[in-house]
Amino acid sequence: MTEQELISQCIEGNYRAQKKLYTKFSGKMMGVSMRYASCVPEAEDILQESFIKVFNKIDTFKATGPLGGWIRRIVVNTALQRIRDNKNYRMHVEIDASESMLEVSDDVLAQMEAAEIMKKVQKLPTGFRTVFNLYAIEGYTHPEISKELGISVGTSKSQYSRARAILRKLIEKEENISEKAV
């Protein structure tokens, strides 16, 4: 079955086609959800909500780009909306100035495996994690992040910088622990 046939059958409400589409993309989209969620159940909720939107809006897919990219955009937007709607949501988190001035080589980040980095990214406060994901992973610019989250460009840059600093501190701490164990 071609992707277009799959889309057509999903538009018609064919359960098997929907299941096939979900199976094809859910693993990768769970990874996207995990970048914005603080825990697995929250990521699962984002994923489920996203696929409900996918099935409700699949008739609007224009096929000007890949289907996976269209679904990914829905997942990211769903995660961002969930963050915005969270009553306890705080984009700004105070940290010590010293934390943002950490000196750790960028090579350390490059050498880490993606799974290790994602575990550390999940430990970031919501605002930092969101800006870090949008900028470093999704490729948004700071003006785009500013518009999407309703914050200033300067705040976006600051949040990204602080997120990197916290990640560096977490990595440095882990390296120190592993060196002492040797």
DAWO-V924043 format. One record per backbone hydrogen bond with DSSP energy under -1.0 kcal/mol. NH is the residue of the N-H (numbers start at 1). CO is the residue of the C=O. E is the energy in kcal/mol with one decimal. If there is no record, write none. Layout:
nh->NH co->CO e->E
nh->NH co->CO e->E
This chain:
nh->6 co->2 e->-2.3
nh->7 co->3 e->-2.5
nh->8 co->4 e->-2.6
nh->9 co->5 e->-2.4
nh->10 co->6 e->-2.0
nh->11 co->7 e->-2.5
nh->12 co->8 e->-1.6
nh->13 co->10 e->-1.3
nh->14 co->9 e->-2.6
nh->18 co->14 e->-2.2
nh->19 co->15 e->-2.7
nh->20 co->16 e->-2.3
nh->21 co->17 e->-2.6
nh->22 co->18 e->-2.8
nh->23 co->19 e->-2.8
nh->24 co->20 e->-2.3
nh->25 co->21 e->-1.9
nh->26 co->22 e->-3.0
nh->29 co->25 e->-2.4
nh->30 co->26 e->-2.1
nh->31 co->27 e->-1.3
nh->32 co->28 e->-1.4
nh->33 co->29 e->-2.6
nh->34 co->30 e->-2.6
nh->35 co->31 e->-1.0
nh->36 co->33 e->-1.2
nh->37 co->33 e->-1.5
nh->43 co->39 e->-2.0
nh->44 co->40 e->-2.7
nh->45 co->41 e->-2.0
nh->46 co->42 e->-2.2
nh->47 co->43 e->-2.6
nh->48 co->44 e->-2.8
nh->49 co->45 e->-2.7
nh->50 co->46 e->-2.5
nh->51 co->47 e->-2.4
nh->52 co->48 e->-1.9
nh->53 co->49 e->-1.8
nh->54 co->50 e->-2.5
nh->55 co->51 e->-2.6
nh->56 co->52 e->-2.0
nh->57 co->53 e->-2.0
nh->60 co->57 e->-2.7
nh->61 co->58 e->-1.3
nh->70 co->66 e->-1.6
nh->71 co->67 e->-2.5
nh->72 co->68 e->-2.5
nh->73 co->69 e->-2.0
nh->74 co->70 e->-1.6
nh->75 co->71 e->-2.3
nh->76 co->72 e->-2.8
nh->77 co->73 e->-2.6
nh->78 co->74 e->-2.4
nh->79 co->75 e->-2.5
nh->80 co->76 e->-2.6
nh->81 co->77 e->-2.4
nh->82 co->78 e->-2.2
nh->83 co->79 e->-2.1
nh->84 co->80 e->-2.6
nh->85 co->81 e->-2.4
nh->86 co->82 e->-1.0
nh->89 co->86 e->-1.8
nh->108 co->105 e->-1.2
nh->110 co->106 e->-1.6
nh->111 co->107 e->-1.7
nh->117 co->113 e->-2.1
nh->118 co->114 e->-2.7
nh->119 co->115 e->-1.8
nh->120 co->116 e->-1.6
nh->121 co->117 e->-2.7
nh->122 co->118 e->-2.0
nh->124 co->121 e->-1.5
nh->129 co->125 e->-3.0
nh->130 co->126 e->-2.7
nh->131 co->127 e->-2.2
nh->132 co->128 e->-2.8
nh->133 co->129 e->-2.5
nh->134 co->130 e->-2.5
nh->135 co->131 e->-2.6
nh->136 co->132 e->-2.7
nh->137 co->133 e->-1.2
nh->138 co->133 e->-2.8
nh->140 co->134 e->-2.9
nh->145 co->141 e->-2.5
nh->146 co->142 e->-2.8
nh->147 co->143 e->-2.1
nh->148 co->144 e->-2.7
nh->149 co->145 e->-2.7
nh->150 co->146 e->-1.4
nh->151 co->146 e->-1.6
nh->156 co->152 e->-2.1
nh->157 co->153 e->-2.5
nh->158 co->154 e->-2.5
nh->159 co->155 e->-3.1
nh->160 co->156 e->-2.3
nh->161 co->157 e->-2.5
nh->162 co->158 e->-2.8
nh->163 co->159 e->-2.4
nh->164 co->160 e->-2.4
nh->165 co->161 e->-2.0
nh->166 co->162 e->-2.6
nh->167 co->163 e->-2.6
nh->168 co->164 e->-2.6
nh->169 co->165 e->-2.3
nh->170 co->166 e->-2.6
nh->171 co->167 e->-2.4
nh->172 co->168 e->-3.0
nh->173 co->169 e->-2.6
nh->174 co->170 e->-2.0
nh->175 co->171 e->-2.6
nh->176 co->172 e->-2.4
nh->177 co->173 e->-2.0
nh->178 co->174 e->-2.4
nh->179 co->175 e->-2.3
nh->180 co->176 e->-1.9
nh->181 co->177 e->-1.4
